[in-house]
Amino acid sequence: MAIENAGAETGTLVLLEEDQLTVMAQCSGSRQCDLEKFAVADCAKIPVSVIRLVERTQETLVFDDAVSESSFSTDPYIQKQQTRSLLCMPILKQNQLIGILYLENNLSTGVFTSDRLQVLKLLMAQAAISLKNARLCEQLEDYAETLERKVEAQTQALQQEIAERQQTEAALRQSEANYRNLLQTANSVIICYDTQGRIRYINDYGVKLLGYEEHQIVGRTLFETIIPDIETSGRDVKPFVRDLLRNPQSYPQGEGENLCRDGRRVWMVWSNQAIFNEQGEVVEILSVGNDTTQRRQAEEALQRSEAKFRAIFENSQVGIFRTRISDGLILNANQRLANMLGFDSPEEIIGEHCVGYFVSPSDHQQSIEVLKRDGEVRSYEVQMRKRDGTLFWGLSSSYLNADDDYIEGVIADISDRKQAEAALQASEAELRSLFSAIPDPLCVYNAEGQVIDAIPGNPSYGEEYREKYIGKTLHQLYAKEQADEFLSYIQQVVKTQQVLTVEYTECQWIARREVRFSARIAPIRHEQVIWLARDITLQKQAEAASILDERNRMAREIHDTLAQSFTGILAQVGAAKQVLTDDVEATGAHLDLIKELARTGLTEARRSVVALRPQLLEEGSLQSALHRLIAQIRAAANDTTLYYEVKGTAYALSTEVENNLLRMGQEALTNAIKHANADEIRVELIYEHDQFLLRVKDNGQGFGVGSLPSSEGFGLLGMSERAERIGAQLTIRSQPGQGTEIIVTVNP
């Protein structure tokens, strides 16, 4: 009873016999007690030093963690058992030591709380009375044997016995009161019921735990209150309970679900004791129950965790192992490790020495040294050997458990990665050798515009070229506008994974002169691009000279064609005026000739316009040409604020489309400044996946789109013709006093 109520695992009863402490009984849980008697000094199952201290002081000794108590650190029993919770209590009768109770619990610390200590004191008070009574009985037997010789002494002893019996009857009444108090204050459910299962008594703890008032449960049966119809697991417990009521001796202990008043389920471990009448018939059953719900939940969670770990362990795509530190013996392994080493199952490699699978034993020794020093090894690359001698590369991480003399770790086969790295290194060496032979400078950029590598190409640049570029960003190398433009090219190539060719002007850092470059930007691995630039300054200069010659030639042609045509038209108009009133037929002939000359002149004019590509577009793409045009207008129109924005990733349109879009944008800007008197103009180029938009919006005086005179709408008419020519949609939105918005939409 003391063991159960104190929460102990084991207990020992020591009594004082003939002035010598003697072990009388040793008990563990519900097993039958060992009643062999021997001296305390000869007992190896208790800490003798603790017993002796309590004998001397006659004070209760309680340790929450005995192995940590410095004053008893040398006790052999405590050191061997690693004793945790310990309680040693004197049994006193009228302040005289008659025995000692020793309890311990090696599963938990701090078990013997003050509440439990009070209960034990009550129990020991009863025990002292019982022990005293037992000794009185022994003394009575002795008195009977010497009755004839010591009548007078026996009479005195009898009187003393009567007095003591009276005291014993009072003590018994007190013991009964203490016992009932113990039942009410115990941290266990104590319930008493008859053989029909009708509840006759339940203590306060049980009422509180099960959620009943005492009058709601006493008088009702177990089946009406705490026994569920079916347990959560599906087990029907009613047949078991009925058999318990018939044969309580067969069920000293049991565990199951019980039902609370509010429907909750709790797991309880019950200890059952039959109560007999004088005829030996079972009249009641006393059951003491402890709530094990949290323990069950913890066990179930542990089982789920272990099952999950086991599934991960068995199905992992990396090898998992446990080896002994001293000799490298494999203690545990999963299927993946077995396959990695060329075995069919983990059982084949358990018991093997892992050192034999290292190509170089020094690699294993080195990892052991690092483990002993740091406690772990992370991402350790090592070459391994399979059972058949095949070599492979492994990437291992290990952790040391020095207390238990083993190493736990994981290993992955990285042979493919190592081969890929070797091939990549060879490829990069070959590529660098190839790049070194290229006469043009080359840079490798990441998607953020940082130079990863640089090859000068031209030997005259030397290592200074690499030092200038490697590690730098575009914004560290170029002015903001040019850096933004270059970054847009890089991001376009990264996104589309297509080669892009662009032309740009750069101030060469060595010669400090303007150089014209043509660059091919090609995508490579890991969101990086190669930027191969070629100096085309001389080529551009030659093209410019050629263009100038061509323009001069075309100017001469225009003079020779258009000028002559329009001169002839003027002559024919004069002749027509002279004969208009005299000869109608001759007038008609002159007019027909004028029409033919005008048509020929118009054809020649269109041919010349197509041939004369806008100079702004000769120096780059539409967005850069429009940017330069806006910069020129900003410089000239001080009273007007211009905003220019490119949305989306720019891509190239056909030459004819870009020519006409530039002219339309130029016309819209001219109209906004000269005719609309706008002081704010916004220009947007919008690059979308399936269409391109040019938007020019101003806050000028505006106009009625349908009421504009033809003489003032020549520019808009020209824009409409250009839109029709390139298959674009022109949208004009304007109202007097509300500004104008022009949108050109092109489907690439």
ChimeraX attribute file (.defattr): number of C-alpha atoms within 10 A of each C-alpha:
attribute: neighborCount
match mode: 1-to-1
recipient: residues
	/A:1	9
	/A:2	18
	/A:3	20
	/A:4	13
	/A:5	17
	/A:6	23
	/A:7	18
	/A:8	23
	/A:9	17
	/A:10	18
	/A:11	22
	/A:12	21
	/A:13	17
	/A:14	25
	/A:15	22
	/A:16	16
	/A:17	13
	/A:18	7
	/A:19	8
	/A:20	11
	/A:21	20
	/A:22	21
	/A:23	24
	/A:24	20
	/A:25	16
	/A:26	20
	/A:27	17
	/A:28	15
	/A:29	14
	/A:30	14
	/A:31	7
	/A:32	9
	/A:33	14
	/A:34	12
	/A:35	12
	/A:36	9
	/A:37	13
	/A:38	14
	/A:39	14
	/A:40	20
	/A:41	15
	/A:42	11
	/A:43	13
	/A:44	10
	/A:45	12
	/A:46	23
	/A:47	21
	/A:48	17
	/A:49	16
	/A:50	17
	/A:51	21
	/A:52	15
	/A:53	14
	/A:54	17
	/A:55	21
	/A:56	9
	/A:57	10
	/A:58	19
	/A:59	13
	/A:60	18
	/A:61	16
	/A:62	20
	/A:63	19
	/A:64	19
	/A:65	18
	/A:66	23
	/A:67	22
	/A:68	15
	/A:69	13
	/A:70	8
	/A:71	9
	/A:72	16
	/A:73	14
	/A:74	12
	/A:75	15
	/A:76	15
	/A:77	18
	/A:78	23
	/A:79	15
	/A:80	9
	/A:81	13
	/A:82	15
	/A:83	22
	/A:84	21
	/A:85	24
	/A:86	25
	/A:87	22
	/A:88	23
	/A:89	22
	/A:90	25
	/A:91	29
	/A:92	17
	/A:93	17
	/A:94	7
	/A:95	8
	/A:96	10
	/A:97	16
	/A:98	20
	/A:99	25
	/A:100	25
	/A:101	20
	/A:102	23
	/A:103	25
	/A:104	26
	/A:105	23
	/A:106	17
	/A:107	11
	/A:108	15
	/A:109	15
	/A:110	14
	/A:111	22
	/A:112	23
	/A:113	12
	/A:114	10
	/A:115	12
	/A:116	17
	/A:117	17
	/A:118	13
	/A:119	20
	/A:120	22
	/A:121	16
	/A:122	16
	/A:123	19
	/A:124	21
	/A:125	17
	/A:126	21
	/A:127	18
	/A:128	19
	/A:129	19
	/A:130	15
	/A:131	16
	/A:132	16
	/A:133	15
	/A:134	12
	/A:135	12
	/A:136	15
	/A:137	13
	/A:138	11
	/A:139	13
	/A:140	17
	/A:141	12
	/A:142	11
	/A:143	19
	/A:144	13
	/A:145	10
	/A:146	13
	/A:147	15
	/A:148	10
	/A:149	11
	/A:150	14
	/A:151	13
	/A:152	11
	/A:153	13
	/A:154	18
	/A:155	13
	/A:156	12
	/A:157	16
	/A:158	14
	/A:159	12
	/A:160	12
	/A:161	18
	/A:162	12
	/A:163	12
	/A:164	16
	/A:165	14
	/A:166	12
	/A:167	13
	/A:168	18
	/A:169	12
	/A:170	12
	/A:171	17
	/A:172	15
	/A:173	12
	/A:174	14
	/A:175	19
	/A:176	13
	/A:177	12
	/A:178	17
	/A:179	16
	/A:180	13
	/A:181	14
	/A:182	18
	/A:183	20
	/A:184	17
	/A:185	16
	/A:186	20
	/A:187	20
	/A:188	22
	/A:189	25
	/A:190	22
	/A:191	20
	/A:192	21
	/A:193	22
	/A:194	18
	/A:195	17
	/A:196	14
	/A:197	21
	/A:198	18
	/A:199	20
	/A:200	17
	/A:201	17
	/A:202	21
	/A:203	21
	/A:204	19
	/A:205	17
	/A:206	24
	/A:207	21
	/A:208	13
	/A:209	14
	/A:210	21
	/A:211	17
	/A:212	17
	/A:213	13
	/A:214	15
	/A:215	9
	/A:216	12
	/A:217	22
	/A:218	20
	/A:219	14
	/A:220	15
	/A:221	17
	/A:222	20
	/A:223	16
	/A:224	13
	/A:225	18
	/A:226	18
	/A:227	20
	/A:228	20
	/A:229	15
	/A:230	12
	/A:231	15
	/A:232	10
	/A:233	7
	/A:234	8
	/A:235	12
	/A:236	14
	/A:237	16
	/A:238	15
	/A:239	8
	/A:240	10
	/A:241	17
	/A:242	15
	/A:243	12
	/A:244	19
	/A:245	20
	/A:246	13
	/A:247	13
	/A:248	21
	/A:249	14
	/A:250	12
	/A:251	17
	/A:252	14
	/A:253	16
	/A:254	11
	/A:255	14
	/A:256	16
	/A:257	23
	/A:258	21
	/A:259	21
	/A:260	19
	/A:261	16
	/A:262	9
	/A:263	12
	/A:264	11
	/A:265	19
	/A:266	19
	/A:267	19
	/A:268	20
	/A:269	18
	/A:270	21
	/A:271	17
	/A:272	21
	/A:273	17
	/A:274	22
	/A:275	15
	/A:276	12
	/A:277	9
	/A:278	6
	/A:279	6
	/A:280	8
	/A:281	10
	/A:282	18
	/A:283	13
	/A:284	22
	/A:285	22
	/A:286	19
	/A:287	20
	/A:288	22
	/A:289	20
	/A:290	17
	/A:291	20
	/A:292	16
	/A:293	16
	/A:294	11
	/A:295	11
	/A:296	14
	/A:297	12
	/A:298	12
	/A:299	12
	/A:300	12
	/A:301	12
	/A:302	12
	/A:303	12
	/A:304	12
	/A:305	12
	/A:306	13
	/A:307	12
	/A:308	12
	/A:309	12
	/A:310	13
	/A:311	11
	/A:312	13
	/A:313	19
	/A:314	18
	/A:315	13
	/A:316	15
	/A:317	15
	/A:318	19
	/A:319	24
	/A:320	24
	/A:321	23
	/A:322	21
	/A:323	23
	/A:324	20
	/A:325	19
	/A:326	9
	/A:327	11
	/A:328	19
	/A:329	18
	/A:330	20
	/A:331	18
	/A:332	16
	/A:333	24
	/A:334	25
	/A:335	20
	/A:336	25
	/A:337	25
	/A:338	22
	/A:339	14
	/A:340	20
	/A:341	21
	/A:342	16
	/A:343	17
	/A:344	14
	/A:345	15
	/A:346	18
	/A:347	15
	/A:348	11
	/A:349	21
	/A:350	19
	/A:351	13
	/A:352	15
	/A:353	15
	/A:354	18
	/A:355	18
	/A:356	15
	/A:357	18
	/A:358	17
	/A:359	18
	/A:360	14
	/A:361	13
	/A:362	11
	/A:363	16
	/A:364	17
	/A:365	12
	/A:366	10
	/A:367	19
	/A:368	21
	/A:369	12
	/A:370	13
	/A:371	20
	/A:372	15
	/A:373	11
	/A:374	11
	/A:375	15
	/A:376	18
	/A:377	19
	/A:378	14
	/A:379	13
	/A:380	13
	/A:381	16
	/A:382	18
	/A:383	17
	/A:384	22
	/A:385	19
	/A:386	18
	/A:387	13
	/A:388	9
	/A:389	12
	/A:390	10
	/A:391	16
	/A:392	19
	/A:393	20
	/A:394	22
	/A:395	17
	/A:396	21
	/A:397	18
	/A:398	22
	/A:399	18
	/A:400	24
	/A:401	16
	/A:402	13
	/A:403	6
	/A:404	9
	/A:405	11
	/A:406	19
	/A:407	22
	/A:408	19
	/A:409	18
	/A:410	21
	/A:411	23
	/A:412	19
	/A:413	21
	/A:414	17
	/A:415	15
	/A:416	11
	/A:417	11
	/A:418	14
	/A:419	12
	/A:420	12
	/A:421	12
	/A:422	12
	/A:423	12
	/A:424	13
	/A:425	12
	/A:426	12
	/A:427	12
	/A:428	13
	/A:429	12
	/A:430	12
	/A:431	13
	/A:432	13
	/A:433	11
	/A:434	10
	/A:435	19
	/A:436	17
	/A:437	13
	/A:438	15
	/A:439	14
	/A:440	16
	/A:441	21
	/A:442	23
	/A:443	20
	/A:444	22
	/A:445	27
	/A:446	22
	/A:447	18
	/A:448	14
	/A:449	23
	/A:450	21
	/A:451	23
	/A:452	17
	/A:453	17
	/A:454	22
	/A:455	25
	/A:456	21
	/A:457	19
	/A:458	15
	/A:459	14
	/A:460	10
	/A:461	13
	/A:462	12
	/A:463	12
	/A:464	11
	/A:465	19
	/A:466	16
	/A:467	12
	/A:468	13
	/A:469	21
	/A:470	17
	/A:471	15
	/A:472	16
	/A:473	18
	/A:474	20
	/A:475	16
	/A:476	12
	/A:477	14
	/A:478	14
	/A:479	10
	/A:480	12
	/A:481	10
	/A:482	17
	/A:483	17
	/A:484	15
	/A:485	15
	/A:486	18
	/A:487	21
	/A:488	18
	/A:489	20
	/A:490	26
	/A:491	21
	/A:492	21
	/A:493	24
	/A:494	22
	/A:495	13
	/A:496	11
	/A:497	15
	/A:498	12
	/A:499	14
	/A:500	18
	/A:501	15
	/A:502	15
	/A:503	18
	/A:504	18
	/A:505	17
	/A:506	15
	/A:507	12
	/A:508	11
	/A:509	12
	/A:510	10
	/A:511	8
	/A:512	9
	/A:513	11
	/A:514	12
	/A:515	18
	/A:516	22
	/A:517	19
	/A:518	16
	/A:519	20
	/A:520	17
	/A:521	26
	/A:522	19
	/A:523	24
	/A:524	15
	/A:525	8
	/A:526	9
	/A:527	16
	/A:528	22
	/A:529	26
	/A:530	23
	/A:531	21
	/A:532	21
	/A:533	22
	/A:534	17
	/A:535	17
	/A:536	17
	/A:537	15
	/A:538	11
	/A:539	12
	/A:540	17
	/A:541	12
	/A:542	12
	/A:543	12
	/A:544	13
	/A:545	12
	/A:546	12
	/A:547	14
	/A:548	12
	/A:549	12
	/A:550	14
	/A:551	15
	/A:552	12
	/A:553	12
	/A:554	17
	/A:555	14
	/A:556	13
	/A:557	14
	/A:558	18
	/A:559	12
	/A:560	11
	/A:561	18
	/A:562	22
	/A:563	14
	/A:564	14
	/A:565	22
	/A:566	17
	/A:567	13
	/A:568	16
	/A:569	21
	/A:570	13
	/A:571	13
	/A:572	20
	/A:573	16
	/A:574	13
	/A:575	15
	/A:576	20
	/A:577	12
	/A:578	12
	/A:579	15
	/A:580	15
	/A:581	9
	/A:582	10
	/A:583	11
	/A:584	12
	/A:585	10
	/A:586	13
	/A:587	19
	/A:588	14
	/A:589	13
	/A:590	21
	/A:591	16
	/A:592	12
	/A:593	15
	/A:594	21
	/A:595	13
	/A:596	13
	/A:597	20
	/A:598	17
	/A:599	13
	/A:600	15
	/A:601	20
	/A:602	15
	/A:603	12
	/A:604	16
	/A:605	15
	/A:606	11
	/A:607	13
	/A:608	17
	/A:609	11
	/A:610	11
	/A:611	12
	/A:612	13
	/A:613	14
	/A:614	16
	/A:615	10
	/A:616	17
	/A:617	18
	/A:618	13
	/A:619	16
	/A:620	15
	/A:621	20
	/A:622	23
	/A:623	21
	/A:624	16
	/A:625	19
	/A:626	22
	/A:627	17
	/A:628	15
	/A:629	16
	/A:630	19
	/A:631	13
	/A:632	11
	/A:633	18
	/A:634	15
	/A:635	9
	/A:636	10
	/A:637	12
	/A:638	10
	/A:639	12
	/A:640	16
	/A:641	14
	/A:642	18
	/A:643	13
	/A:644	15
	/A:645	12
	/A:646	14
	/A:647	11
	/A:648	14
	/A:649	17
	/A:650	20
	/A:651	17
	/A:652	15
	/A:653	15
	/A:654	9
	/A:655	13
	/A:656	13
	/A:657	19
	/A:658	19
	/A:659	20
	/A:660	19
	/A:661	24
	/A:662	21
	/A:663	16
	/A:664	24
	/A:665	22
	/A:666	17
	/A:667	15
	/A:668	23
	/A:669	24
	/A:670	14
	/A:671	18
	/A:672	26
	/A:673	19
	/A:674	9
	/A:675	13
	/A:676	20
	/A:677	17
	/A:678	22
	/A:679	16
	/A:680	17
	/A:681	21
	/A:682	16
	/A:683	23
	/A:684	17
	/A:685	20
	/A:686	18
	/A:687	17
	/A:688	15
	/A:689	11
	/A:690	8
	/A:691	11
	/A:692	20
	/A:693	20
	/A:694	20
	/A:695	18
	/A:696	24
	/A:697	23
	/A:698	27
	/A:699	19
	/A:700	23
	/A:701	17
	/A:702	21
	/A:703	17
	/A:704	12
	/A:705	15
	/A:706	7
	/A:707	8
	/A:708	12
	/A:709	9
	/A:710	10
	/A:711	7
	/A:712	10
	/A:713	13
	/A:714	12
	/A:715	16
	/A:716	20
	/A:717	12
	/A:718	14
	/A:719	21
	/A:720	18
	/A:721	15
	/A:722	19
	/A:723	21
	/A:724	12
	/A:725	12
	/A:726	17
	/A:727	14
	/A:728	20
	/A:729	14
	/A:730	20
	/A:731	13
	/A:732	14
	/A:733	15
	/A:734	20
	/A:735	14
	/A:736	13
	/A:737	13
	/A:738	14
	/A:739	21
	/A:740	26
	/A:741	21
	/A:742	19
	/A:743	18
	/A:744	21
	/A:745	18
	/A:746	19
	/A:747	14
	/A:748	15
